Amino acid sequence: NNVGVHTNYLIDVLKPAIERGYWNEFENLDIGFTVTGESLGKVGDNNSWKKLQRFFEPNAPHKMTIDFTLKGSVIERNVRNQLKALILKMMWLSPHNHSFNSIWGTVNSLKKLILPLLQEGLNSFEYIDFDRLESWMLTLSTDIDFERESIYLGVNRLFTEARGLPFKVNLHKKINVLDFGLACKEA
């Protein structure tokens, strides 16, 4: 609250920018602010995201970094910013309380979907739907293990956080391993 001229930065600035999805504007915004008004970094600065755990969990026993690369390579801009929009919504605007671990898990789960999307010439999470996931599962055309619950973490976050994202979410319900007729592997 009360950052610069804004009564509420999250509602007045960040929320509408997420909904608009104008990436040049979005990337120049602040991720958020500490209680003393210090910026947590810019949305477009991938290194700032890697430092967020210190803010949310200063005494965390295990280091987790939010990383927007795939196997060391930069993720395509549109998908990367859609992922950042989802994470910012989870952090600041969601009606649900998300832990840093939950946010970290969502990023890592959704990153598994990016390469198969890009290989099909698609660069948006709006193309993730049940039929596409089922096709990937049946054809074994991806490295995604559909028998692990972890893959459904990110997919279901798209569904639960759909309102206010800059892309249409084409999932009509939460999904799990049983929806594909599979059994869940033991951890």
N, C-alpha and C positions, 0 to 999 in steps of 0.2 A: 504494500500500500504506500501511497504518497511517494512515488519515485518520480523525480523531476516535476513536471506539471500535471502528472496523472494521479488522480485520486486512487485508482486501483489499476496498476500496470497489467495484471493478469487478465482482468475483465475488459478494460478499456483498449488495450493494445494487443496483447498476445492472442487472446481468444479470437478476435475478428481476423487477425493476420493468419492464424491457423486455418480458419474457415475459408478465407479467400484463396490461399494457396499460391500467392504471387511470390515465387521463390526469391527474386532479387530483394524484395522487401523483407521477407521472412528470414533470410540468412543474416541480415544486418541487425536483427533484434537481439536483445539480451535473453539468455536462457532463463534468467531469473535473478534474484538479488538476495544477499544475506540479510539478516535482521538489521545490520548496520548500514544497509544501502549499497554495499559493494556488488558489482556485477559478477555473476558466475561465469561470464564469458558470452561470446556471441554464438548464435545458433549455427552459423556457417563455419565456425572454428572447431574442427573435429577434436583438437587437443583439449579444448575446454570441457568437452563431454567426458573425457577420460579422467578428469579430476573431480567429478561430481560426488563420488562416494565419500570423499573427505567432508563434504558439506552435509550430506544426509546421514552418514554413519561414521563420525569421526573416530570411533573406537572399534571399528569393524575388525574381527579376527582374521578375515580373509579378504585379500584385495580383489576387487572386481572393477573392471573398466568397461564403460560403454564405448564400443569401438565400431565405427562405421566403415570398416573395410571387410573385404571378402578374400580370405587367404592372402592378405597383404596388398590386395589391389583395391583401388577406390571404387565404391559402389556408384552406379549410375545416378546422376543428380536427382531425377524425379523420384525414384524409389527411395533414395537416401533421405530426401526431405519429407516424403510421406511418412517414413519411419520416425523421423525426428518429430513430426507433428503429432503422431500417436504418442510418443514418449512424453512430450511436453504436456499433452492433454492428461495423460496418466499422472504425471507429477503434480500438476497445479490445478486442473480443471475438472477432473473426474469426480462423479458422485461416490465413487468407490475409493477406499484407502489402499494404495499400492505401496508395498515396501520397495526399497532399492533393489533387493534381490529379485522381486517380481518384475520390476522394470528391466533389469539386466537380463533375466530369463526371456522376457518378451522379445527383446532385441535379438538375442542369439537364436531364438526359435524362428522368428520371421526372416532372418538372414538366410536360413536354409531354403526358403522359397524363392529368393531373388534370382539365383543362377538359373533354375529351370524356367522362370518367367522370361528372363533375358534371352535364353536360348530359343524361346518361341517368338522372339521379337516383341515382347510385351514389357513395358516399363512402369507398371502401376499395380498396386495391390488390389485395385478394383477388379482385376481379372481372376482373383482367387475366389473360386466358388466350389461347391461340392463336386460338380462334374469334373472340373479340372483336377482337383485333388484325387478323385477316384481314378481318373485316367492315368495320372502319374503313378498311382499305386498299382493299378492293373498291368501297366506296361513296364513297370520297373525301370522307367526312363530317367529316374533321379536317384540321388544318394539318400533321399529322405527315408527314414525308417518309420513307416506308418504304424508299427507295432509298439512304439514308444510313446508314452503320454506327453513327453516334452514337446513334440511337434505341435500338439493341439493347444498348448499354452498361448502362443502368439496368435494363431488363427482365431481362437476364441476371444482374445483381447480385441481383435479387429471388430468382432461382432458386438461385444459389450460396450466398446467405446466408439461405435460408429457415428453417433450424433455429433456433429461439429467438426468432423474430419474433412479435409479438402478433396476427398474422393469418395465415390459410392462404394459401400461395402456390400458385396453380393452374396453374403451368407445369410440364411434365413433362421438359423438357430445355432446354438453351440454344438460342436461336433466332437466325437470321441472315437476311439479305436473300434468300438462295437458298431458304429455306423457304417464301417467298411467291412463288417463281417470278420474282423480279425480279433485275435486274443492279444492282450497286453503282455509284453515281455517283462520279466522280473527285472528290477533295477540291478 
